[in-house]
Amino acid sequence: MAATEKPHLGTVESHGIFYSIRTLDPVTSMNLSLNDRRTLKLPATPVYKMAVPLQYSSYSQALESYTLHYFSTAFTSQDYADALEKSILFFEGQRSGKLPLNQRLTWRGDSGLSDGSAYHVNLVGGYYDAGDNVKFGLPMAFTTTLLAWSVIEFGSSMRNQITNAKEAIRWSTDYLLKATTATPDTLYVQVGDPNMDHRCWERPEDMDTPRNVYKITTQNPGSDVAAETAAALAAASIVFKESDPSYSTELLQTAMKVFDFADRHRGSYSDSLNSVVCPFYCSYSGFQDELLWVGMTSDLGTKILLSKEFLEKTTEEFQLYKSHSDNYICSLIPGTSSFQAQYTPGGLFYKATESNLQYVTSTTFLLLTYAKYLGSNGGVAKCGGATVTAESLVAQAKKQVDYILGDNPAKMSYMVGFGSMYPQHVHHRGSSVPSKNAHPNSISCNDGFQYLYSSSPNPNVLVGAIVGGPDNRDQFADDRNNYQQSEPATYINAPFVGALAFFSAEN
């Protein structure tokens, strides 16, 4: 190798007849002709490694390609706004209960209207978590927390979608209030037997599987699900503080009571309820994190995250939290000394074979929120001897958002109804079985399986749903039977709402 020059955040290396520019971003590495040794100024980007740089026969060709690829965006602010609207609309497809007159996904109908009645409680409403007809309390509470947090942090960027976002939150909190107040010292955490439900393939409007009700009590505690429910109510109280003060007060007061219940009667709901919540939504990490989380969100409705607090204080205790948070953020950024995350060849954050995009959307939201906190305080994330700026976190988050929306090797949008190519065979009972409008007669438990195994596209488009996503090689099977990749979930969409709101406001 001959002499090496170093333009901004990139190295220009001589390799025989080509000039190779190795930047800190895989998509911008390229080769320039040795006949032109002008310096190309490169912007700050997260560090990646590219095995084989692209080759160009002329500097102008390379510069044009580089400029188009790096400085142009795959999507406009209007595209993000469109995706934002769709990401919120998705929640209407997950509704349980009596649907309102302004229901926009009209292929859905009323369902679960007697939920809880056999136990003399009213548990009508709420959300089905994914592609089945069970109402799981833990993911519903988590979804609500993340939706509320999205509005708290980025609601000012939602413009005409803020009302829809609040309605999506309220549909859940109305249900959670019922679940927390129906019986003293009791929290109802699930409606439906998941094992029986999964033996059927039927739309929610027809479901005739057992609607068993499951609860936690002082004798059978569940601090994790109780604390997450309290966090959801507390976060939502912030959302409605100005627009509906009385509702906000009710949410906050209930949140504090539920948190007290979770704290006084400690234990994991996975231990109390066992096979009806595991392996579906086990509490793998224990309940301490949920207790800490709700402790912050219920602090008179003024705080939502520890990182925001420690960036405003200099005490040793909070700086310790800052250090831990920096370590996590740095683990996501390639090229830092703390880097541990895995990315696909196409640049997607990858953590698990099943429903990987849930980790991508949550991580993306955290990157943007942390960037916001850093930016508002002039701070940086410290990664060993290096630092990562808020702008770098935003750039990393944007890559993940754009990948989901279609800027990926497959050119596939993983949001249903967005773009020209998106999943057609979504693992979702209501979307895959003909609607009541098209097929008024009941479709039984076993008769519905013909639609699960059908090669035809889903007859009802679940607009805005984000599916599980591709594998670690960027491969995606648009197959209804492959639930790991083709099933949507409320907790995939919830944090993405905030991310899309952020980018819809960017120029």
Secondary structure as UniProt FT lines:
FT   STRAND          4..5
FT   TURN            8..9
FT   STRAND          10..15
FT   TURN            16..17
FT   STRAND          18..23
FT   HELIX           26..28
FT   STRAND          30..33
FT   TURN            34..35
FT   STRAND          54..55
FT   HELIX           59..66
FT   HELIX           67..71
FT   HELIX           77..89
FT   HELIX           90..94
FT   TURN            101..102
FT   TURN            106..107
FT   TURN            113..116
FT   HELIX           117..119
FT   STRAND          135..136
FT   HELIX           137..154
FT   HELIX           155..157
FT   HELIX           159..161
FT   HELIX           162..181
FT   TURN            184..185
FT   STRAND          186..191
FT   HELIX           194..197
FT   TURN            198..199
FT   HELIX           204..206
FT   STRAND          213..217
FT   HELIX           223..239
FT   TURN            240..243
FT   HELIX           245..264
FT   HELIX           269..273
FT   HELIX           274..276
FT   TURN            277..280
FT   TURN            284..285
FT   HELIX           288..297
FT   TURN            300..301
FT   HELIX           306..310
FT   TURN            311..312
FT   HELIX           316..331
FT   TURN            334..335
FT   TURN            337..338
FT   STRAND          342..343
FT   TURN            345..346
FT   STRAND          349..350
FT   HELIX           357..377
FT   STRAND          381..383
FT   TURN            384..385
FT   STRAND          386..388
FT   HELIX           390..405
FT   TURN            409..410
FT   TURN            416..417
FT   HELIX           429..432
FT   TURN            436..438
FT   TURN            445..448
FT   HELIX           449..452
FT   TURN            463..464
FT   TURN            472..473
FT   TURN            480..481
FT   HELIX           483..486
FT   HELIX           490..504
//
